[in-house]
């Protein structure tokens, strides 16, 4: 079965509403989850809905947060998420950062007492859709990597996402975890009954683990060796420590401890694209450069695929055909719906 994005947003909104999330916050959370699936970021899409519901019911996430803006200046702000859904906090933070950047040219907005906010690329993409540059950092909600050369997993898969607009509506959008594979990707692999490639997870002695059900027995592998490890730390210091949010040993594994607040930190930098030159010139040059890269040649003769290109293709395809959900995910969502007295997806 395939489902329209609007049907999935309505369904997911009802689930969150059934556990006490207000209508606006429920819909925002549902929209961000479905947007992730539309873009092919399935590790951060509807597969996260049931774990979020479980955390709310266990008391680990506040279904009715009152967001507050702290420590505000003309170019910065900190959003206290009141332990509410991360998608709600980051949507508010992005809107605030965009407004400030339009007025001042650049802005930096952080979150504290937040939660997992899903696919990193969603938030800088919101800025790029309005002709602005966005750079996003976040502290992951579970540790699984030691620092390079270490043997204690005190680092997470801290993501970075960068969105740069273009005049033709095809922005550059980089969205990566600092590990070779994220926890969400491993979860999708497990749900599909597949093995992990060598290089995603290793045992403490360095031997590869390919069974996703054993992933927590080992360490995630940073991309690029010590470079990825160093970037993970830098992101954690910026999005976590600077914000007064969790980092290192203070990170709560939201998959295991459902009742403890995670105090997740996120950071978004938004830059007006016309800081140095007229906007039309900048966007025109960005479009031209990206077009040259796409046309620079491949072994099979087709265009080079840049970060964000496949996501845009998937959005168009999934909007046209509807989203297809894996059977295990569909079963989990329908089971949650029944337990909450909501109509199932196919109903």
N, C-alpha and C positions, 0 to 999 in steps of 0.2 A: 504494500500500500504506500501511496505517496500522499503527503499532506501539504496544503498551502501553508505558507509562513504565518498568515494571519490566523488560521485555525490553530496552529501550534502555539502561537502567542496567547490566544484566548484560553486554550486548554491549560497552559502552564500558569497563566495568571490566576485561574480558578484554584489551582493547587496551592499557590502561595496565599491566596485569599483565605483558603480553608484553614490555614495555620495562623491566621491573624495579621498577615501583611496587608496594609492598606491598598486600595485600588491602584493609585498612581505608582506606588513603589512596586507592587506586584507586577504591573504591566512593564515598567522599566526593566526589572530583573528578567522577565520573560523575553522581552525584546532583545536584550543583549545576548541571552543564551541562544535564541534562534538565529540571530545575526552571525554568531560564531559558527553554527552549523551551516548556514548559507555559504559562508566563506571557506568551508572545508576544515575549519578548526574544531573538529568534532570532539577533541579531548576537553574542550572548554564550552561545549554546547549543552544540549539537553541531558547529556550523560551526567551533568552536575546537579540537575534539579532535585533528584531524590536525596543525595547527600546534603544539599542545602536544607531540604525539608526536615531531614533527620536532625540536623544541628539546631534548627529552630525549635523542634519538639523537645530536644534534650536540654534546651536552655542555653546553648552555646552561641546563638545568634539572636539579636533583638528584632522581632518582627515589626515593631512600631518605633523606629528610631526618630529622634528629633535632631536633625543635622544642625550644627552650629559652625559659623565661620570664626576662626581664631587668628590672632596675630596678623591682621590684615594691613597691607601697605598698597600703594597704587599699582605695584607690580607683583605682589605676592599675596598668598593667603594660605591658611591651613584649615582644612575641613575636618571637624570632629564628626566621625560617622556614627557615633553612639552605638557601636557594635552592630550596626544594621547591615543589610546586604551590600557587598562591595560594588555591585553594578550600580546601585543607587548612589553611593558615595562618589564613585568615579564619574558618573554622568553629571552630577552636580559640580564636581571639581572641574570637569572639562568645560562646561558652560561658563563657569566663573573665569577660568583661564583664558578662554576665547574672548570674553568681554574685556578683560584687563589688557590682553595683547592688542586688541583693536584700538584701545585708548592710548596705551603707553608704548606699543611696539613690541614688547616682550613681557612674558609673565611666567611665574613659577608657582604652582599650586600643589600642595601636599595633602595627604590624608593621614589621619591617625585614628586608632580604634576602628579600623575598617575590617573587611573580610575579603575573601577571594573574589576577584572582580572579573574572572573569565579571561577571554582572549585579549592579550595586551594590545593588539593592533586596532581594536575597535575605537579606542579613545583618541589617539593621534589622527586616525582616519576621520573622525568627526571634525577635527580642526582643518584637515586638508580639504574636506568637502567645502569649506568656507574660504579657501584660498590661503590658509595659514599652514605653517610648518609645526608639526607636533613631535615631541620626543617623550617617551614614557618609560618609567622604571617601576619595578615593584619587587617586594620581598615575597618569595614563594611561601606557601602555607604548609610546607613540610621540608625538613632537611633530609638530604640523601647523599651528599658529597662531602668528603673531607677537603680542607685546603690542599693545594698541590704539595705532595710529599708527606701529607698527614695521614692519620688512620682513624680519625674520629669524624663522623658525618655531621658537621655543624653548619653546613651551607646548603641552601636550596637551589632550585633551578631558576633563580631570579631573572625574569624576562626583561628584554629591552625591545621597544618598538619605535620606529621612526617613519613618519609619513611626510612626504614632500609633494606639494600639489603641482599640477601641470595644466596648461591651458586647454588641453583636449579631454580633460576629465579622467585621465588614466594616471593617477599618481604613483609615485614610488612608495611602496609600503613594506618595510622590513619588520617582521614580527618573529622573534626567536627567543627561545630559552637559552640559558648559558650552559646547559647540559646537552649532550648529543641527542637525548630524547627526554621529554617531560613526563611527569607522573601521569598526566592526562593521556598522552600518546600510549604509554604502557597500558593504561586501563582499557583503552580502545582495542589494543592488540589482544589483551587477555579476553575481552568480551567477544572478539571475533574468533577465538580459538586458535590464534596464530602464535608462532614463536617469535621472539625478539631477535633482531640481527645481532651478530657479535659486535661488541663495541658500545652497546647501550648501557649495560650493567655488568659489573665485575664483582667477584667475591673479594673479601679482604686480602687474599693472597694474589689477586690479579687475574685469576681464572675467569673466563667469561661465563655469564649466566644468560641462557636464552629462553628459559621458561618464565613467562611473565608472572606466574603465581609465586615465584621465588624472588621476585625483584627486591622485596624488602629485606632479603637476607644479605644483599650486597650493597655496593656503592654505585650511584649514578656516575657516568663518565663526563667530565666537562669537555666541550668542544675545543679543539685547538690546544689541548694540554694545559700548560701553566697559564696561557693567555686567557682561556675561558675561565679558569679558576680565579685569576686576578680580576676579570671583569665582573664575575659573580660577587666578589667582595666589594668592589667599587659601587655596584648597584645597591647592595645591601646597606652600605654606609650612607648613601644618598637618600634612598627611599625609606630606610629603617631608622638608623641612628639619628640623622639630622631631624627627622620627623618626631623623634621620641617614640617610635614604634618598635616592634620586635625585630631582632636580628640575632643570628648565631644561636647560642644555647637557649635564648628566651623564646624562640619560635615554637608555637604550639602546632603539632601535627593535627590538622583539622579532620583528617580521615580516621584518626584513632581516638582522640579526646574530643568527644562531641559536646561536652558541657562547658569547656573553658573558652573564654573569649580569646581570639587570636591576636588582637591588636596589630592587625596588618597595616603596613605602610606602603603608600604609592606616591609617585611624584610625576607631575606632568609639566613640561616646559612647552610653551607655545610662542612662536616667533612670527611676527608679521613679515611677509615675503618682500615687502617694499621698503625695508629699512635702509637699503643702500642704493636702490635704483627704482624707477617707476615700475609698478606692478606688471603692466603689460609686457615690458621688456624682460623682466625676470621670468614670468610664466612662459613666455615664448621661448626663451633660451633653455629653460628646464625641459620643455616639451621637445625641443630640437635635440638636446643631448640624449634624452631617454630614447628618442626615435633612432638616433645613430647607434646606440648600444643594442637596441633590438634588431637592427639591421646589420650588425657587424659580422654575421655569418656563423653557421654551425655546421657540424659534420653531415647532418642530414638535410641541409639546405633550407630549413625553416628559420623563423626568427628566434633570437635569443629571448628566453623567458626571464624577465626581471622580477624581483620581489614585488608581490602584489598582483602580478598579471594573472596568475592562475586563480587567485581568490576572486578577481573580478569576473573571470569566465564562469566560475562555479556559481557566483551569485546570480548571474544572468540565466544559467541553465537551471538552477534550483528554483528560481522564481517562476520560470516557464513551466517546468515539469512537476514541481512540488518536491519536498524533501522526503527521501526514503530513510526510514529509521531501521537499524538492525533489530532483529526479532528479540534478542535479550533486552535491549533498551526499551522497546515497545512494551514488553511484558512487565518490566520494572515500573514504567510510568503508569500503566493501567492498574497494576497492583496498588500503587500509591494512591491513585484516584479512587479506587474502591474503598481503601482504608479510610479515606477522608470524606466519603460520601459524594464524590464528584463523578460526573459522567466520564467514561473511558474514552480514549482517543478515537476509537472506531465508532463510538456511539453517537 
